[in-house]
Each structure stands twice: as C-alpha cells, then as structure tokens.
C-alpha cells in the first residue's frame, strides 16, 4: 500500500488515514453515519516525561461522520482536524470526560465506544545485557481476553503494516473477524488508489466475494413443469407429503395437509362472497401463517 502517497497529497498521517478508513468500514457495516471510536495516546506531552518510567496513557474518543455523499478527501480533512484538536487536549482525563457528559454507566460495556483503534508506531530497537539474549514477543500474543468488543491494532513495520484484530468471541466468529479484516484492507486500498471518490461508492468486497454474491448465491434456477400453475404444484406436494412441514412461524408449525385445508376454507369463503374466476382479491395481513 502506498500510504505515503496519500499522506503527502493530503498532508495527513497514516494514523489519520487508518482511523478514517475504520470509521467508513463501520459506517458501511452498520448503516450509521455518526461513528465514535476510542484510541489510546501516549500521554507524554511534556519533554520531561519522555524518559520517565510509568503509565501515562490516556484514552481519547474520536467522532466522525462518514456520510455517503462526502468525498473521501473531504472526510479525511475532517478527521485530520478532529485528530489535531484531540492531540491538543489529550491530557484531559477520560474519566473526567465521562463525568462531564453524564453518560449512563453499564458494567458490561464502555460508556462512549465499543471499538478501539491502535496504531503502534514505536521504533523496533535492539538491546543486550552482557551475555543475555533478548527476543521480541508479538505484542498481541499474550492478550487472551478482549478488553473491548473489537480492537483494530495496526503496527507500522519496515516493509509495510500489520493488522491484528482483538475481538469478543461472544459477538464475533473467527470467520467474521477474517472478513472484517479483509474488508478493512480492501477499503484502505480503495482510498489509496482514489482519494476523491465518494464514500458511498467505495468498495470493500474483493473480486471473489463479488463473484460469490452476484453469481454463486444467485444460482436459483430450478426446473419445474411449465404446464402447471403454482396451485397444482402445491396440490401434488399435499398428495405426496401431507405430513411434511410447509410453514413454520414462531412456535406455530403447519403441515402441507393442514395448510391445504385452511386454503380451501378461505377459497370457499371467497366464492361464497361472489369472487369468481380471474377476479382480483387484495390481501392485507401481517407476517403470519395466514398470509401464506
């Protein structure tokens, strides 16, 4: 991915590009155009804190509006402004923000966002202690429990970027997580190739998925007698499999024989009311067995 190309063109950072892409992906998944994502900041804003050991990290909430009618470049410019403002105020404690907003608290979820974005951009250094050997561990291998519904972790490497998803298994299957990651990568490729396209036209599916949806899933052709109408085909099912289930609605289950009996009762009532051959009858009903 030529991330640097769009960075130079838009005077933004890779953090802003990946953040904006995630907001667009979530918007396409949910249909919402107001997205809030959390992200950790180092918290070392003063030069005196750079070499002090300890935990300075603070969490920021980023809110974007990836509306379909916006061009990506326009949305990225908005995210740039949002990020710059957030950086200037990153010392403001997250807990105080929650108190100021008076958000309803629930023990089962984060009060402002369910999805976290992280860009790891630290230097890959090496070190040694006399004769001791050091080995760098994958930062994500030792996280055995998801701290958010979903965390997207992008790590800057020498030859590109590595993307890891940390997710709650009660909400996402492994297959869903793989699809989400692939869609995220596809979306980033799309915006890098053309930053002026409308958000609503940005594709997230690859060619194999498009083929599956347009052609494989739509293989609905089925041979059936061309000289018979639906009612006759239904009557044949009643004859051959009267006890097979024809309709399931909620807790109610109806066999072909029972459905045929109910249909004949309705037909008899319509005839009694004067409905004849080729007459039109309007039906107004909620989703139900009676609708069938």
C-alpha positions in Angstrom: 0.0 0.0 0.0 1.4 3.4 -1.0 0.2 5.1 2.2 2.9 7.7 1.9 1.5 8.9 -1.5 -1.9 10.0 0.1 -0.1 11.3 3.2 1.9 13.7 1.0 -1.1 14.7 -1.1 -3.4 15.4 1.9 -0.7 16.4 4.5 -2.0 13.8 6.9 -0.5 10.9 8.9 -1.0 7.2 8.5 -2.9 7.3 11.8 -5.5 9.6 10.3 -5.8 7.5 7.2 -6.3 4.2 9.0 -8.7 5.8 11.5 -10.8 7.4 8.8 -10.9 4.0 6.9 -12.1 2.2 10.0 -14.9 4.7 10.5 -16.0 4.3 6.9 -16.0 0.5 7.3 -18.1 0.6 10.4 -20.5 3.0 8.7 -20.9 0.6 5.8 -21.5 -2.3 8.2 -24.0 -0.5 10.4 -25.6 2.0 8.1 -24.9 4.7 10.6 -23.1 7.9 9.6 -22.1 9.1 13.1 -19.2 6.9 14.4 -17.3 7.1 17.7 -14.0 5.2 18.1 -11.7 5.1 21.1 -7.9 5.3 20.8 -5.1 5.4 23.3 -2.5 8.2 23.4 1.0 8.1 25.0 0.2 10.9 27.4 3.9 12.1 27.3 3.2 15.6 26.0 5.9 17.3 28.0 9.5 16.6 27.2 10.3 15.9 30.9 8.1 12.8 30.8 9.8 11.2 27.8 12.3 9.2 29.9 10.3 8.7 33.0 9.1 5.0 33.5 5.4 4.6 34.2 1.9 4.7 32.8 0.9 7.9 31.2 -1.5 6.5 28.6 -4.9 8.3 28.2 -7.9 7.3 26.1 -9.4 9.7 23.5 -12.8 9.4 21.8 -12.9 10.3 18.1 -16.2 11.1 16.5 -16.5 11.2 12.7 -19.4 11.5 10.3 -18.6 9.4 7.1 -21.6 10.5 5.1 -22.1 8.7 1.8 -22.2 11.9 -0.2 -18.8 13.2 1.0 -15.6 12.6 -1.0 -13.0 10.7 0.9 -10.5 13.5 0.7 -13.1 15.8 2.4 -13.8 13.3 5.2 -10.1 12.8 5.7 -9.6 16.5 6.1 -12.3 16.5 8.8 -10.6 13.6 10.6 -7.3 15.5 10.4 -8.9 18.5 12.1 -10.5 16.2 14.7 -7.3 14.4 15.5 -5.2 17.6 15.8 -7.8 19.1 18.2 -7.8 15.8 20.2 -4.0 15.8 20.4 -4.0 19.2 21.9 -6.4 18.1 24.6 -5.1 14.6 25.3 -4.1 15.4 28.8 -7.8 15.8 29.8 -8.6 12.6 31.8 -11.0 10.2 30.1 -12.9 9.6 33.4 -13.5 13.3 33.8 -14.9 13.4 30.2 -17.4 10.7 31.1 -18.4 12.6 34.3 -18.9 15.8 32.3 -21.0 14.1 29.7 -23.1 12.4 32.4 -23.3 9.2 30.4 -25.2 6.3 31.7 -22.7 3.7 33.0 -23.0 0.0 32.5 -20.6 -2.6 33.8 -20.8 -4.7 30.6 -19.6 -2.0 28.2 -17.6 1.1 27.6 -19.7 4.3 28.1 -18.6 6.1 24.9 -17.5 3.5 22.4 -17.2 -0.3 21.8 -14.4 -0.2 19.3 -10.8 0.7 19.9 -8.2 1.7 17.2 -4.5 1.5 18.0 -1.6 2.4 15.7 1.7 1.1 17.0 4.4 3.4 15.7 7.3 2.8 18.1 10.9 2.1 16.9 12.0 -1.5 16.6 15.1 -1.3 18.7 17.5 -4.0 19.8 19.4 -4.3 23.1 21.7 -6.7 25.0 22.6 -7.3 28.6 26.1 -8.8 28.7 25.6 -12.4 27.6 21.8 -12.5 27.9 19.8 -13.0 24.7 16.7 -10.9 24.0 13.7 -11.9 21.9 10.9 -9.6 20.9 7.4 -11.0 21.5 4.4 -10.4 19.4 2.5 -7.7 21.3 -0.8 -9.4 20.7 0.0 -13.0 21.5 -0.3 -12.5 25.3 -3.8 -10.8 25.2 -6.1 -13.7 26.0 -9.1 -11.7 26.8 -10.7 -8.9 24.6 -10.9 -5.6 26.5 -13.4 -4.2 24.0 -16.0 -5.6 21.6 -13.4 -5.0 18.9 -9.9 -3.6 18.8 -8.1 -2.9 15.5 -4.4 -2.8 16.0 -2.2 -1.5 13.2 1.5 -1.9 13.6 3.9 0.0 11.4 6.7 -2.3 10.2 9.8 -1.8 8.0 8.1 -3.2 4.9 4.5 -2.1 5.5 1.8 -2.5 8.0 0.5 -5.4 10.1 -3.2 -5.5 11.1 -4.4 -7.6 14.0 -8.0 -7.8 15.4 -8.7 -8.4 19.0 -12.4 -9.3 19.4 -15.0 -10.6 21.8 -15.9 -14.2 20.8 -19.4 -13.8 22.2 -20.0 -11.2 19.4 -17.8 -12.2 16.5 -16.8 -15.6 15.0 -13.4 -16.2 13.6 -14.8 -16.1 10.1 -16.5 -12.8 10.7 -13.2 -11.3 12.1 -11.3 -12.5 9.0 -13.9 -11.0 6.7 -13.8 -7.7 8.6 -10.0 -7.5 8.4 -10.1 -8.3 4.7 -12.8 -5.6 4.1 -10.7 -3.2 6.0 -7.6 -3.9 3.9 -9.7 -3.7 0.7 -11.1 -0.3 1.8 -7.7 1.1 2.5 -6.5 0.0 -0.9 -9.5 1.7 -2.5 -9.0 5.1 -0.8 -5.3 5.0 -1.5 -6.0 4.4 -5.2 -8.5 7.2 -5.5 -8.9 9.6 -2.6 -11.5 11.7 -4.5 -14.2 9.1 -4.8 -17.5 9.4 -2.8 -17.6 7.4 0.4 -20.9 5.8 -0.8 -19.1 4.3 -3.8 -16.0 2.9 -2.0 -15.9 -0.9 -2.4 -15.0 -3.3 0.5 -15.6 -6.6 -1.3 -12.8 -8.3 -3.3 -13.4 -10.0 -6.6 -14.0 -13.4 -5.1 -16.7 -12.1 -2.8 -18.4 -10.2 -5.6 -18.5 -13.4 -7.7 -20.0 -15.4 -4.8 -22.7 -12.8 -4.1 -23.6 -11.9 -7.7 -23.3 -15.4 -9.2 -22.9 -18.3 -6.8 -25.6 -17.1 -4.3 -27.9 -16.2 -7.2 -27.9 -19.7 -8.7 -31.7 -20.0 -8.1 -32.6 -21.7 -11.4 -34.8 -24.7 -10.9 -36.5 -26.9 -13.4 -40.3 -27.3 -12.9 -43.3 -28.3 -15.1 -44.1 -25.3 -17.4 -47.6 -26.6 -18.0 -48.8 -26.4 -14.3 -49.6 -23.5 -12.1 -48.5 -23.0 -8.5 -51.7 -24.3 -7.0 -51.4 -27.6 -8.9 -47.7 -28.0 -7.8 -48.9 -27.4 -4.2 -51.6 -30.0 -4.5 -49.0 -32.5 -5.7 -47.0 -31.8 -2.5 -50.1 -32.3 -0.4 -50.7 -35.7 -2.1 -47.1 -36.9 -1.9 -46.0 -35.4 1.5 -49.1 -34.4 3.5 -47.3 -34.6 6.9 -44.2 -32.6 5.9 -43.9 -29.1 7.4 -45.0 -26.4 4.9 -44.8 -23.3 7.2 -43.0 -22.5 10.4 -43.9 -19.2 12.0 -42.7 -18.6 15.6 -43.9 -21.6 17.6 -46.6 -22.5 15.1 -45.9 -25.3 12.6 -48.3 -26.3 9.8 -48.1 -29.3 7.6 -49.0 -29.3 3.8 -52.3 -31.1 4.6 -53.3 -28.6 7.2 -52.2 -25.6 5.0 -54.2 -27.0 2.1 -57.3 -27.4 4.3 -57.0 -23.8 5.5 -56.5 -22.5 2.0 -59.6 -24.4 0.7 -61.7 -23.0 3.6 -60.6 -19.5 2.5 -61.3 -20.2 -1.1 -64.8 -21.5 -0.2 -65.5 -18.3 1.7 -64.3 -16.1 -1.2 -66.6 -18.0 -3.6 -69.5 -17.6 -1.2 -68.8 -13.8 -1.3 -69.1 -13.8 -5.1 -65.5 -14.0 -6.1 -65.2 -15.8 -9.4 -62.5 -16.8 -11.9 -59.9 -14.1 -12.8 -61.2 -11.8 -10.1 -58.6 -9.9 -8.1 -58.5 -10.2 -4.3 -56.4 -7.8 -2.2 -54.8 -9.3 0.9 -53.9 -7.2 3.9 -52.2 -9.1 6.7 -49.2 -9.1 9.0 -46.4 -11.7 8.7 -48.2 -14.9 9.7 -49.2 -18.4 8.7 -52.5 -16.8 7.4 -50.5 -14.8 4.9 -49.2 -17.9 3.2 
